[in-house]
Amino acid sequence: MKPELIKAADIDRTDTWLRYRKGLCDSCHGSCCTLPVEVRIDDLIRLELVDEFERSTPLKQIAKRLQKEGVIERLNLKSGIFTLRRMSNDDCLFLDRHSRRCTVYDKRPDTCRNHPQIGPRPGFCAYRPRMS
């Protein structure tokens, strides 16, 4: 039996992901930007979604406001981790749908800054070639 030729990674099958190498993102569709993005209060402050003075506000109260604003899906109160809301097609809220580039790149969360060193399969990414 011949091995299956994989033209693009399946986001749900990490065995199809490619080993990350510099420059790969330049021709990618932005598959990693369809994964759930977990953020902490420092990320929300950097993104200017929460003010520094709110740091002492109970996380549950911050989460309630951000959910109402459509920024987060949920908060894991035990870990203090918020999950950013995604669009109906699973794209990150901050992914430009035309350019497939991050609109908050300089302020992006640590989860995004550290991808793919951390994530479902460290060192690998769900590469899908960008359509022309």
Rosetta blueprint (number, residue, H / E / L):
1 M L
2 K L
3 P L
4 E L
5 L L
6 I L
7 K L
8 A L
9 A L
10 D L
11 I L
12 D L
13 R L
14 T H
15 D H
16 T H
17 W L
18 L E
19 R E
20 Y L
21 R L
22 K L
23 G L
24 L H
25 C H
26 D H
27 S H
28 C E
29 H L
30 G L
31 S H
32 C H
33 C H
34 T H
35 L L
36 P L
37 V L
38 E E
39 V E
40 R L
41 I H
42 D H
43 D H
44 L H
45 I H
46 R H
47 L L
48 E L
49 L L
50 V L
51 D L
52 E H
53 F H
54 E H
55 R H
56 S H
57 T L
58 P L
59 L H
60 K H
61 Q H
62 I H
63 A H
64 K H
65 R H
66 L H
67 Q H
68 K H
69 E L
70 G L
71 V L
72 I E
73 E E
74 R E
75 L E
76 N E
77 L L
78 K L
79 S L
80 G L
81 I E
82 F E
83 T E
84 L E
85 R L
86 R E
87 M L
88 S L
89 N L
90 D L
91 D L
92 C E
93 L L
94 F L
95 L E
96 D L
97 R L
98 H L
99 S L
100 R L
101 R L
102 C E
103 T L
104 V L
105 Y H
106 D H
107 K H
108 R L
109 P L
110 D H
111 T H
112 C H
113 R H
114 N L
115 H L
116 P L
117 Q L
118 I L
119 G L
120 P L
121 R L
122 P L
123 G L
124 F E
125 C E
126 A L
127 Y L
128 R L
129 P E
130 R L
131 M L
132 S L
